[in-house]
């Protein structure tokens, strides 16, 4: 069977031949393994590449002494932390660049992202942290990638709409995560989370919607996965899709914004208190100050669900963008 090597593979092979350092050779070999067509005609080539990768990693370990592997920690910022996961060239970095202040390296080849890269996304008057993770390739992806995903608030699962083989790509990523006992799901309600299993709220995003054939591939993506995920089309060239994705990310986190006001004064709409959906008046009082919670007498509410300034009790459940006036 002919190998039918792709231009991406040939570029990676050229990088390997011209590499001068072990680090450059290792990066090129990883790119070669990621881009080589996967069929019987390339089985021996894949095995040879894996052998070379293993040899270079062993040499590096001998030079630097024993290691326990790399570990990364991303300090949480904003109203929530959302990880970007996907296969190589699935559009994660372009999405991050468009929605946040981050400046990722973007290229039509795998492994442009090698370490976690955070950026802050504005949604109206709140900030949400998005973190781009290296692409998932089972033979190469290190254990810290699922480790970061496990403790995130939610995830975006990116799938490029430029090719027809979307199911295989999605299944490969999900299988790798499930080997680490991580399950990407539409909703975590009712899921039992323990030290063995982790369920991560996930929104599936079909990227590169502006490319030829992408509407048809998006329809296929919806047909295959809409029972398991909410599926959203995305293009960096569409203002409507960019803004729509911002709102979906906010909704995915399951949070609400509450504006405080003092009696007789205007509400502070610039600095909302961000709490979980389903929070009560008492929950917000605790967020403001423990003394407020201890001394709370009653509250008045302005919002869509009550009359303006209506008096409510401590266990009243708040809605997004309610205005809350506490009386001690």
Secondary structure, DSSP 4 states (H G I P E B T S, - for coil): ------HHHHHHHHHHHH--SHHHHHHHHHHHHHHS--SGGGHHHHHHHHHHHHHHHHHHHHHH-------------BT-EEEEEESTTSSHHHHHHHHBS------SSTTS--S-EEEEEEETTEEEEEEE-----TTT--HHHHHHHHTSSEEEEEEETTSS-HHHHHHHHHHHHHHTTEEEES--TTPPP-SS-EEEEEEEEEE-TTSTTHHHHHHHHHHHHTTTSEEEE--TT-HHHHHHHHHHHHHHTTEEEEEE--TTS----SSPEEEETT-BHHHHHHHH-HHHHHH--EEEEEETTEEEEEEE-TTPBP-TTEEEEEE-
